[in-house]
Amino acid sequence: MAYVSHRVQKFFEGLKKIQNSASWTQLTRAQQRVIENQIRDNRLSGIELTGEAKDQFNAISKELSKLAQGFSNNVMDATKDFSLTIENIDDVKGMPFSFLSLASQSWNQKSKEQSSTPEKGPWLVTLDYPSFGPFLQHGPNRELREKVYRSSVTKASKGKFDNSHHITKILELKSQLCSLLGYSTYAEMSVASKMAPDVDAVEKLLNELRDASRKPSRDELAELQKFAKTKGLNDDLKPWDVPYYSEQLRTEKFDYSEDEVRQYFQYPVVLEGLFSLVKLLFNVKIEKETKPVEVWHKDVAFYNVLDADGQKIAAFYIDPYSRPENKRGGAWMNVCIDRGQSKGNTITPVAYLVCNNTPPVGNNPSLMTFREVETLFHEFGHGLQHMLTTVDHVSVAGINGVEWDAVELPSQFMENWCYHKDTLMGLTKHIETNKKLPDELFDKISSARTFLSASAMVRQLLFGLVDIELHHRYTPSKSSESVFEVNQRIAKETLALVPLPEDRFLCSFSHIFAGGYSAGYYSYKWAEVLSADAFSAFEETGLKNDDEIRKMGHKFKETVLSLGGGEDPMKVFKAFRGREPKTEPLLRHSGLL
C-alpha cells in the first residue's frame, strides 16, 4: 500500500506541474478538465495530508463507508420487514384494478397457504413505493392509511433496523473529515466539486423558490381541507389524508383517474414512442439486439444505439419492473462501459437503465402510471448523456466528470417531453381498443401538471434545506437539537402541513446518508432550473415544427450530451442557450408565475 500511495503522490505532483507549465494551453479543454478534476478529487481524498492527519482521514473514510452500507441495508431490510394483509373487500373498495392485481400477486409470492385473486384477495400492501404509494392515494379505510403512513415515515427508525445512531455517527465523522481538509463545514467541502459557486448561492436558490411557493402551498392545503370536508371528513387533514383527498380532488377537477390513464400506457408502446422521440431529436436509431445476450433477469432487454449511417455507437440494458424481493426501490442509470479509446479504436459506451414500473399481470403488458412514464424518460436522459458523448477521455466522457448539481440537466429535460402533445400521443395505445389518448384526456393531464405543484415544490425544498442545515451548521455533539428536531424546525418554516412529531423520515433518507447526495440534494432543483430553461429554447422556436425541433435537438446533442464532463457545466449551458440560466421557466412550468 505504501508503494501505491507513493505512486499516486508522484502522479499528483506531476499533474500539478503540468497545470502550471507552459504546455497547459496546448491541451484540449477535455484534457485540462481531466487534470483539473483529478487534482481536485485527490485533494478531497486527503492526498496532501501527512502523518496522524492522514491516518485519521483514512480511518474516518473507512468508517463512513461501513456506516453508509449499514444504513442502506437497514432501509432495505425494514422495507421487506413490513407488510399489511387486507382481507375485507370493503377496505379496497374503489381501488384501481392495477393495485389490486399487484397486491394479490404480492400475497401469492409471500404466502403458500392461500391463493389470492385481484377480485377477492387477500391483498398484501408493502412499503415498496408501487404498493404503498397507490394505497395512500386510493385506500378508503382511513385507519389503514394511517397505519401504512406511520410505518413509512418511521421506517428503519427502531428495533434491529434502527438507523438513528448511524445518522449521528455519519454527521459527526463528516464534520471531522472536512476539518482535516481545511473546510469549515462538510457542505463547503461538498460544493467545492459542484457547479454552484458556494453554499450561499445554494441557500439563495432554495430560499427564493421557497418564498415563491410557500404561500401558494398553504392556499393549496386550505383548498384541499375544504374539499375533504365536502367528502365527509370532519377533522383536520392528517398526512395520511393528503394523498387520498389530493387524488380525489385531482380526479374531480380533471375528471380522470390514474387507472384510466394507465390503460393507454403499455410499456412496449411507451418504449417505442420514446425511441421515436430520440430519433427526431438526436438522429439516432435504437434497435433491440436479436442475438442472445446474457442478462440477470428474464425481464431485462438489450438495445443497440445506431447513428445516422447505421453504425453502432452505444448500447444499453433496461430492467423495467419492480421486484421488491431482490431489487431496491427507485430508478437509476448506471455505467456498464465508458466511452474511450483502445489501440486507436473507440470503445462503445454501454448503460444500465433500471426502473421499478408496475410489473405485468397475467398476459397483459405492464400498464404504466404517468409518473412511471416520466421516470422512464428521466433515466433515459441520463443514459443519453452517457451514450451520446463524443469525449474519448473516460473520466470526463458522458456523465463522468459532470458536476453533481448539473448531472440532472438531461434527465429532467427529457421529462418535459411527456407534456408535448405529439410526443405523448406517440406513447399511447389503449390496452383494449388500441386507440390513442383522447385529446380531452391529454388536456386534462397537461392542466394537472401544476396541480398542487407548490406543495410538491416545498416538499423537495424541505429535503434540500434540511440536508444543507445538517451538513453546514449542525454537529450532533454540539447541538441541543436532535436531527429530527432540526427537520421539524425547518418543516415548520417551509411546509403548510408539518410532519408528525414522531416522523423519522431521515432514517430512510438514503440519498444523503447512504448515497452521493450529502449536502447535494439541492442539485435536483438547481438542475431543474437548467432543464426548464433548456426546454424553453424548444418552446421559443415552436414545438409544432419538426425541422426546428431537429435543429435545436442537434444543438442540445452537440453541447450538453456530447461535451458531458469535458467542459465546465456553465460554459456547456451557455454554448447551448447563449446565456446563463434563468429561473422564470421553472416557475412558469410549475404554475407559480
N, C-alpha and C positions, 0 to 999 in steps of 0.2 A: 504493500500500500504506500509506503514511503517513496518508492521509486516512481509509482504512478503519480503521486502528488507532486513530485519534483518535476516530472514531465509536463504536467498541467500548469505548474507555476512558470516554467520556461516558456510554454506556449502563450500564456497570458502576457508575459513580459514582451514577447515577440509581437503580439498583436498591438500592444501599446506603442511600440517602436514604429510599426507600420503606420498607425494612425497619426503619428507626429512627424512622419517623414515626408520628403518632397514627392515621393511616388504616390501618395494618398490620392491626389487629384486625377491620377491616371486610371484608378479603379472605376468600375461601373458603380452606379448607385446601389445596385443589389449587393455587390461585393462589399461596399462600405457598410451597408446595413448588417451584413453577416458579422463583420468585425465589431461594429458598434454594439450590436445585441449581445455578442459573446462577452465582450468586456463588461458590459452592464450586468449580465447574468452571473458572470464569475464573481464580480464584486458582491452581488446579492447572495451569492453562495458562500461568502466568507473567505474568499481566496487570499485576501490581503490581511487576514487575521493571523496571529502567531501565538505560540506558547499556550498559556492557560486559556486565553480567549478563544483560540481555535478549538481546543478540546471541548470547551463549554458549548461552543456553537454546534459542533458535530453531535454532541450528546443531546442537545435540545432538538436538533433536526430529526434525529432518530426517534426520540420520544414522541414528537409531534406526528410523525408518520404512523407510529404504532397507535396513537390515540385516534387519529383520523380513521384508520381501518376499523378500530373498535367501535367508533361512533357509527360508521356505516353499517357494520354488522348488526348492531343493536337495532337500528332503524328497520333493517330488512327482517330481522327475527321478530320484532314487535309487530310488524305488519302481518307476518304469517301467523302470529300467535292469536290474533283476534278474528273471530267470526261470529256472525249473528244468524241464527236459524229462524226463519219465518215459516209458520205452518198455517196461520189463519189467513184465508184468502181476502178477508176484509182489509188486512194490513198492506195488501199490494193492489188494492182496487185503484184503477186508473193509471197504474204504472205502465210505461211503454213495454211493448212485447219484447223489444230487444233486451231490456233489462231483465225481464222475467226469464228469457232464454239463457242469458249469461248466468243468472243466479241459479237457475235449475242445473245448468251444466256444471257450475262450481260445486253444487251439492253432490252431484253424481261422481265427480272426481274425488271428493273427500270421503263420501260415505259408501260403505259396502253393504249396508243393511236394507236400504230402501231406495227404490228408483223414483226419480223426480221427473216431472214434466213441466214445461213453462206454464201450462194452464192450471195445474193442480198443486204444484210444489212437491215437497218443500223447496224453499229458496234460501240460498246462502249469500249473505252480504259480508264482504271483506273490506279491509282498509286499502285495497288496491284501487286506484282512482276510478277506473272504468266501472267499478262496483259501487263504492260509497258515494261518488260524485252524483250519478243519476239518482241514487236512493235519496240523498238530501234534497234534490230538486223535485222529486215526484212522490216521495213517500207520504201517504195520507196520515199515518199514525205519528202524532207529534212526539209521544214518549219514545218511540223507537228512533225517530230522527235525533232526539236529544242524546240518546244512548250512543248512537253511531258518531255524532258530532263530538261529544265529550271524549270518546275513545280516540278520535282522530287528532284532537288538539292536545291530548296528554300522552300520545304515543311515544314510547321509549323514554318515559319520564319516571318510571317506578319499577320496583322489583329487579329481576335479574337483567333487564334490558335498559336500566336507567342510565341516561346519558348526561344527567346533571353534573356529575363530577368530571366527566370528560370536558364539558364546556369550560368549567372553571380552570382546569389544568391547561387546556389549549390556550385560553386567553392569557394566563399568567406566563406561559412559556413563550408565546408570541411577543409579549411585551419585553421579555428578557432578550429574545433573539434580535429584535430591531435595535435595541440599545447597543448591542455588541457591534452592530454595523454603522452606528453613528446617527441613527434616526430617532427622533423624539417619540414617534408612535408607529405602530405597525401599519396604520393607514398611509402614513407618509412613505413608508418603505414600499408599500403595495403600489401606490400611484406613481412611484419612480419609474415603473415599467409600463405605464399606461399612456393613453392618448391625452387624458386630462392633464393639464399643467400642474395642478396641486389639489390638495384636499379642499381648499376654499372654493375652487371652481366647481368641484363635485357638489358640495353643500349648497352652493348658489343655485345650481341647476335644480337640485331636488327641492329646495325651498320655493323657487319660482313656480315649479309645477304644482307644489302643494298649495301655494297661495291661489293658483288659478282653479284648483279642483276641490278645495276644502268646502267652501260654501255650497257649490253645486252638489257635492256628495251628501250634505245634510238635507238639502232640498229633496234629493232622491230618496233618502230614508223616510222623510216625512210623507212623501207621496206613497211609498210602499206601506207605511204604517196605516195610512188612511185606507188604502186598498184592502189590506188584510182585515181591517175592521168590517168592511162590507162583506167579507167572506166568513165572518163569524168569529174572528179572533178578538176576544175581549181581554186582551192582555198586551203589554208592550212586546214588541218584536224581540225575540231572542236570536242569538247567532244561528241556531238550527232552523229558525223560521225563514231567515233571509233567502237562502237558495230556493226554498219551496214557494214562497209568495212572489219572489222575483220571476220564477218560471211561469207562474200563473198570470202575473201581470204582463209579462212579455207575450205570452200566448194570447191574452185578451187584447192587448194593444195591437199586436201584429197578426193575430188570428192564424197562427200556425204553431205546431208543436215540433219539438226536436225529432220525435219519432216519425212524424210526417215527412220532414225534410230528409232524413237519412234514407228513406226509401228510394231517393234519387241518386244517392252517392254510393254506388257499388265500387268497391276498391279497385277492381281491374279497370273500370271505366275512368275513374279519377286518375289513376296512374297514367293511362294513355293520354288523357287530356293534359296532364302536367308535361308529358313528353312533347306534346304538340306545341305548348307554350314555349318550352325551352328551344325548340327548333325555330320558332318565329323570332324569339328574342336574340338568340345567340348562334343561330345557323349550325346547330349540331343535331345529330340524329341518335336516338337511343334504341338499341335493339337487344332483345333477350338472347343470351347465349344458348345456342342449340346443342352444343356438345355437353356431355356430362361434366358437372363441376361439383367438387366436394363441398358440402355445406354442413352446418352444425345442427340444423333442424329442417324438417321436410317443408316448412313454410318459407324458408329462405330462398331467394332467387338471385341470379347473377346477370347483370346487364353490361353491355359494351356501349361506349360513347364514341361516335364517329364524327369526323369533321366534314366539311362540305364536299371533300373529294372521296369520302367513304373510307378514310384511313382511321384506324382505331387510335384515339388519343387518351382514353381513360376508361375506367370500368368501376362498377360498384356492386356490392351485395346489399340486399334490402331484406330486413327481418321485420315484418309489419305488425304482428299481432301480440296482444298481451298474453303472457304466461306467468302468472304470479307465483307459481310453484318453483320456478327456477330462473326468473328474469326480473330484474328490478324495474320499478315503475319509471315513467317519464319517457323521453325520446332524446336521441342524440345521434351525432355523426362522429365517427372515429376514423382515424387514418389507418389504412391497411398497408399501402405502399405509397411513398412520396415520389413526386417527380424529381428527376435528377439526371445525371449523365454517368454512363459506364462505358469505357473504352470507345468513346465517340458516339455512342448510341443513347437516345433519350429513353429513360425509364418511364413507363406509363403509370400514372398515378391511379390508385385504387382506393375506394372509400367503403366504409361500413355505414349504412343508414339503418337506424333502429327506431321503430315506433312501438307504441302499445295500443294499437287500434282494437276496437271490439272484434273479437275473432269471429270467423264464420260459424253459423249454426246450421246443423243439418247439411242439406245440399245447396243451400243458398250461399252466395259470396258474402264477404264481410260488408256490412252496411255501415258507413262511416258517419259519425256526427260531423256537423260543420266544423267544430273545433278540431276534430281529428284531421279533417282536410287541411285546415290552416297549419296544423303541426307538421303534416307531411311536407307541405310547401316550405315551411321554416327549415326543417332539417335538410331538405334538398338544396336550399340556398347555401347552407354550409358546404354541402357536397360539391356544388358548382364551383365555389371558390377554390376548393381543393383540386378538383378535376380539370378546370379550365385555365389554370395558371400557365404562364409561359416562362416562368423563372426556373432556371436549372440548378440553382443552389438550394439544396434541400432545406436548410434551416430558415430560409425566407420564401420558400415556394408555397403557393396556396395559402392556407390558413396559418402556416408556420411563420412565426415572427410578426404576425399581426397583433398589435396591441390589444389587450383583453377587452377594453371598452369599445373597440372598433370592430371586433370579430363578428358581432351580431348584425352588422350592416346588411350583408347579402341575404341572410336568413329572414330578417324582419322585412326587408324589401320584397322578398318573394311572397310573403303573406298578403301584401296589398293586392296582388293579382286575384285573390279569391273574391274580391269585390268588383272586379272588372267583368262586366256582363258577358262579353263574348267569351272570355276565358271560362267563367263559371258554367256557362251553358255547355261548354265542351267537356265538362266533367260529369255531366248528369245523364242518367238513363234509368227511368223508373223500373224497379225490380219486377213489376208485373206487366205494365203497359208499354215499356220501352220508350216512353215519351220523355222529352227534355223537361227541365224545370220550367213551370209556367212563369210568364212574365210577372204576374202579380206576386208570386211567391219570391221571386228574385227581389222585387221592390221591397217586400217586407223584410227580407234578410238584410238588404242594404240599409234600410231605415233602422233596423235593430242594431246596427253596428255601434251606435253611440248610446244604446240603451244601458243605463246605469254605468256609463263609461267613467264618470267622475269617481264612483265608488271603487271601480276596478283600479283606477289610477292611484287613489290614495292607499289602497292595499299594497300595491307594488312599491309605492314610495315609503311606506312604513318599513318594509323589509330593507330597503336601501338605507334609510335613515338609522335604523337600529344597527345595521351592520357597521356603518361608519362610526356611530357612537361607541359601540363595543370595542372597536379597533383603533379609535382615535383619542377618546377621553376616559375610557373605563379600564380600571385594573381591579380585579376581584379583591385582592388583599388590601387595597387602599380605599375601597368604596364602601359606603354604608348601605348601598343598594345591592340587591341581587340582580342577576341578569334578567330575571323575569320582571322585577320592578322597573328596570330600565325600559323593557318592552312596553310595560303598562303606561309608563310616563309618556313615552313618545306616541303611543297609540292614542292617548287622550288628546294630544296636540294635533293629531292627524286624522283619525277615523271619526265617522259620525256615530258608529256603534262600537264601543271599546270591547276588547276581548274579555272573557270570563276571568275572574281573579285567579282561578286555578289553571288558566291556559298555560301550556308548556310547549307551544309550537317550536320554540327554539331547540328543544330536544330532538327534533326530527328535521331541523334546518340544515340538511346535508350540504347545501350549496356553500355555506360559509364555514362549516366545521369539518367537512369531510371532502369537499370539492375544491375547485380553484377560485371560488368567488369571495374569499376573505377580503374584506374592505374593497370589494369589487362588484357587489351586487348592483350598485348604481349603474353599472355598464349596460344593463338592459335598457334603461331609459336614455342613457347617453347615446347608445346606438340607435334607439328608436327615433331620436331627433334626426340622426343622419339618414336613416332609412326612409322616413316620411318625406324628408326634403328631397332625397334621391328620386322617389316615386313621383314627386310633384313635377319633376322635369318631364316625365312622360305625360302627366296631366296637362302641362302647359303647351305641349306640342300637339295634343289631341289624341285621345285613346281610340278614336274611330278609324284612324288611318294606319293600316298595317305597314306601309312604307316608312312612316315617321317612327312607328314603334321599332321597326328593324334598325333604323339609323341610331336611335337612342339606345337600343339594346346593344348594338355593336360598340357604342361608346362606353357603356357600362362594362361590357365584357373586356374591352381593351384597357380599362383603368382598374376598377375595383376587383374584377375577377382575375385579370391577367397579372397585374402587378403584385397582388397579395401583400405579403410581408416584405417585398423588395423595395418599398418606399415608405416614407413617413405617412401615416394614415391621413393627416390633414392635407398633405400635398396630393395624395391619391384622390381624396374627395374633391378638392379644388380643380384637379385635372378633369374630373367628370362634370362637376356642376358649374365650374367657372367662378366660384366664390366660396366663402366659408359657409357652414350650415346655419340655417335659421330654425327657430322653434315654432314659428307660425304654422307650418304644415302639420306638425304633430297635434297641436292644439285644435286645428281645424278638423283633422281626421277624427279627433276624439269628441267633436261637438262642443268644444269649450271656447270657440271663437265665433 
